[in-house]
Amino acid sequence: MASAPSAVLGGDATQHGKALPRRATRRVLPGFNITLGFTILYLSLIVLIPLSALVFKTFTLTWPQFWEAVTAPRVVASYKLTFGASLIAATVNAVFGLLVAWVLVRYTFPGKKIVDALVDLPFALPTAVAGISLTALLAGNGWIGQYTEPLGIQLAFNPNGVVIALIFIGLPFVVRTVQPVLEDTEKELEEAATCLGATRWQTFSSVIFPSIAPALLTGFAMAFARAVGEYGSVIFIAGNMPMVSEITPLIIISKLEQYDYAGATAVATVMLVFSFALLLLINGLQSWQRQRSGGNLQ
């Protein structure tokens, strides 16, 4: 026998055996087709059209001209410095950015809010100001350089300065990407691992790190992408010596100043292809890491 509430609901919901039509739910945002169309239009205006203009300008060169422009010894040396320094800086930021995020999340200490605000300083600081500041510190007559250069350690006007500048501007990307994930990690899992006899390193490597690895890879990719295209903070501290400390963005600027627009776009296209391929690879690694973490949890 049906209960009274069920009977009442049944009587209200049907008329002569036919279900009443349900009121359509009103959505805050428009439907999928409209939002997808707007997204494609916006991305086309902001990203796709400028990048396509870059590629089309490169097509004005013949293949021998393009190859000569992108494989000149000076340009190849700038590739090695730009991508090599960016990779080193992103790796350093992945390690120390994780450490900074860990301290900000897990510990309370005097001046914590000041340290937290300092992490965002490279975001707000103009890159030219960052470059001038680092040069004033690390040059031979700077506060730090005056002590390191007598020891044979030159930190400015060479590739070392490029790496230091890229570390400075890339650190916030790793910290701000990993920090919220660390805050959301379940403390119960760590406590369970400790109760089962796991050491601190075993708890970190087997419980904590798998959950933050995708975020850490994301921060690494963002720091790397920012470092590859960085210009303002590097030109002051690099020295800009051809074949030694000249970055690829400076090569592009130099070609533009010489009105070699096709050559500049050719070099920029190579940078675009390499950067996109590396970001695609990192995104694939992130997807694989998430699937692996999900499989382990199950």
Disulfide bonds with the S-S distance in Angstrom:
none
